[in-house]
């Protein structure tokens, strides 16, 4: 029944998806946190940059961002991402595009978490001599992260599914292999079912675990 899978590296394709997701998730969390800090910064220029970035990037389709990274950065500006290998370049450019896009949603999730922290705590931190940066990193963000684990889980699940867009620039992840198999084999429904099941295996445990973690670490008000 599943003889059509022979000769195709399905596990390798999903492993590529996992690598794309993991690296993009780490990059998005770092960049999204910095953007959230900019959005609540007392410096108008930083606040304006963070607001403009989030509002612009969230309203651009991910496919456009990924293609810009490949056709714009690589082909027009000659950005090699530290490698002359086309496959490695494509992978790194895909990660860059996913980070740039997903960070905007991470930023907004974190900002909503910051709004749940009582203003009096920040004022008390400033009253004992903590700077804005110290207040943010020692008082506000730890509580904000605990309150937005659920929304961040949704962002991570969306990121996992968004990695399929990397197929547009030739990254050999799951969606790229599925397209190849559909073109070569006659088992369209079974191929779709196999890859749908693969993504369920990737996303469902993640959602369940982070949902449990969200309840476990919820900030009691």
KEBA-101145 format. One record per residue (C-alpha): x, y, z. Coordinates in steps of 0.5 Angstrom, whole numbers, padded with zeros to 4 digits, always signed. Layout:
R      u      v      w
R      X      Y      Z
...
//
This chain:
R      u      v      w
R  +0000  +0000  +0000
R  +0006  +0005  +0002
R  +0011  +0002  -0004
R  +0011  +0009  -0007
R  +0015  +0012  -0001
R  +0021  +0007  -0003
R  +0026  +0012  -0006
R  +0024  +0018  -0002
R  +0027  +0021  +0004
R  +0021  +0023  +0008
R  +0024  +0023  +0014
R  +0030  +0027  +0012
R  +0025  +0032  +0009
R  +0021  +0032  +0016
R  +0028  +0033  +0019
R  +0029  +0039  +0015
R  +0023  +0042  +0017
R  +0025  +0041  +0024
R  +0031  +0044  +0023
R  +0028  +0050  +0020
R  +0023  +0051  +0025
R  +0028  +0050  +0031
R  +0033  +0055  +0028
R  +0027  +0060  +0026
R  +0024  +0059  +0033
R  +0030  +0061  +0037
R  +0031  +0067  +0032
R  +0024  +0070  +0032
R  +0024  +0069  +0040
R  +0031  +0073  +0040
R  +0029  +0079  +0035
R  +0021  +0079  +0037
R  +0023  +0080  +0045
R  +0028  +0086  +0042
R  +0022  +0089  +0038
R  +0018  +0088  +0044
R  +0023  +0092  +0048
R  +0023  +0097  +0043
R  +0015  +0098  +0043
R  +0015  +0100  +0050
R  +0022  +0104  +0050
R  +0022  +0111  +0053
R  +0026  +0113  +0047
R  +0021  +0115  +0041
R  +0026  +0113  +0035
R  +0026  +0106  +0038
R  +0019  +0106  +0039
R  +0017  +0108  +0032
R  +0022  +0103  +0029
R  +0019  +0097  +0033
R  +0012  +0100  +0031
R  +0013  +0101  +0024
R  +0017  +0094  +0023
R  +0011  +0090  +0026
R  +0005  +0094  +0023
R  +0009  +0093  +0016
R  +0012  +0086  +0016
R  +0005  +0083  +0019
R  +0002  +0085  +0013
R  +0006  +0083  +0008
R  +0005  +0075  +0006
R  +0011  +0071  +0008
R  +0012  +0068  +0001
R  +0014  +0075  -0001
R  +0019  +0076  +0004
R  +0022  +0069  +0003
R  +0022  +0071  -0005
R  +0025  +0077  -0003
R  +0031  +0074  +0001
R  +0032  +0069  -0004
R  +0031  +0074  -0011
R  +0033  +0080  -0007
R  +0038  +0079  -0002
R  +0042  +0073  -0006
R  +0041  +0075  -0013
R  +0041  +0082  -0013
R  +0045  +0084  -0007
R  +0050  +0078  -0007
R  +0048  +0076  +0000
R  +0051  +0069  +0001
R  +0050  +0068  +0008
R  +0057  +0065  +0009
R  +0057  +0060  +0004
R  +0057  +0059  -0004
R  +0053  +0052  -0003
R  +0046  +0054  -0006
R  +0043  +0049  -0002
R  +0046  +0052  +0004
R  +0044  +0059  +0002
R  +0037  +0057  +0001
R  +0036  +0054  +0008
R  +0039  +0060  +0011
R  +0036  +0065  +0007
R  +0029  +0061  +0009
R  +0031  +0062  +0016
R  +0032  +0069  +0015
R  +0025  +0070  +0012
R  +0022  +0066  +0017
R  +0025  +0070  +0023
R  +0024  +0077  +0020
R  +0016  +0075  +0019
R  +0015  +0071  +0026
R  +0018  +0076  +0030
R  +0013  +0081  +0029
R  +0008  +0076  +0032
R  +0012  +0074  +0038
R  +0013  +0081  +0039
R  +0006  +0083  +0039
R  +0005  +0076  +0044
R  +0010  +0079  +0049
R  +0007  +0086  +0049
R  +0000  +0083  +0051
R  +0004  +0079  +0056
R  +0007  +0086  +0059
R  +0001  +0089  +0059
R  -0002  +0084  +0064
R  +0004  +0086  +0069
R  +0001  +0091  +0074
R  +0004  +0098  +0073
R  +0006  +0099  +0080
R  +0011  +0094  +0080
R  +0015  +0097  +0074
R  +0014  +0104  +0078
R  +0017  +0100  +0085
R  +0023  +0098  +0081
R  +0024  +0105  +0078
R  +0023  +0108  +0085
R  +0029  +0103  +0088
R  +0034  +0105  +0083
R  +0033  +0100  +0077
R  +0034  +0103  +0070
R  +0029  +0102  +0065
R  +0033  +0096  +0062
R  +0034  +0093  +0069
R  +0026  +0094  +0070
R  +0024  +0090  +0063
R  +0029  +0084  +0064
R  +0028  +0083  +0071
R  +0021  +0085  +0073
R  +0017  +0085  +0067
R  +0019  +0080  +0062
R  +0020  +0074  +0066
R  +0012  +0075  +0068
R  +0010  +0077  +0061
R  +0013  +0070  +0058
R  +0010  +0066  +0063
R  +0003  +0069  +0061
R  +0004  +0068  +0054
R  +0006  +0061  +0053
R  +0000  +0059  +0050
R  +0000  +0065  +0045
R  +0007  +0063  +0044
R  +0005  +0056  +0043
R  +0000  +0058  +0037
R  +0006  +0062  +0034
R  +0011  +0056  +0034
R  +0005  +0052  +0031
R  +0004  +0057  +0026
R  +0011  +0057  +0024
R  +0012  +0050  +0023
R  +0007  +0050  +0018
R  +0010  +0056  +0015
R  +0016  +0053  +0014
R  +0013  +0050  +0008
R  +0013  +0056  +0004
R  +0021  +0055  +0004
R  +0019  +0050  -0002
R  +0018  +0056  -0006
R  +0026  +0058  -0006
R  +0028  +0050  -0007
R  +0029  +0048  +0000
R  +0028  +0041  +0001
R  +0023  +0040  +0007
R  +0017  +0036  +0007
R  +0013  +0041  +0002
R  +0018  +0041  -0003
R  +0018  +0033  -0003
R  +0011  +0032  -0003
R  +0010  +0036  -0009
R  +0016  +0032  -0012
R  +0012  +0026  -0010
R  +0005  +0028  -0013
R  +0009  +0030  -0020
R  +0012  +0023  -0020
R  +0007  +0018  -0017
R  -0001  +0017  -0018
R  -0002  +0016  -0010
R  -0004  +0023  -0009
R  -0009  +0022  -0003
R  -0004  +0017  +0000
R  +0002  +0022  -0001
R  -0003  +0028  +0002
R  -0005  +0024  +0008
R  +0002  +0022  +0010
R  +0005  +0029  +0010
R  -0001  +0031  +0014
R  +0000  +0026  +0019
R  +0007  +0028  +0019
R  +0005  +0035  +0021
R  +0000  +0033  +0026
R  +0006  +0029  +0029
R  +0010  +0035  +0029
R  +0005  +0040  +0032
R  +0000  +0036  +0036
R  +0005  +0034  +0042
R  +0008  +0041  +0042
R  +0001  +0044  +0043
R  -0001  +0040  +0048
R  +0006  +0040  +0052
R  +0006  +0048  +0052
R  -0001  +0048  +0054
R  +0000  +0044  +0060
R  +0006  +0049  +0061
R  +0002  +0055  +0060
R  -0003  +0052  +0066
R  +0003  +0050  +0070
R  +0007  +0057  +0070
R  +0001  +0061  +0070
R  +0002  +0068  +0074
R  -0003  +0068  +0080
R  -0006  +0075  +0080
//
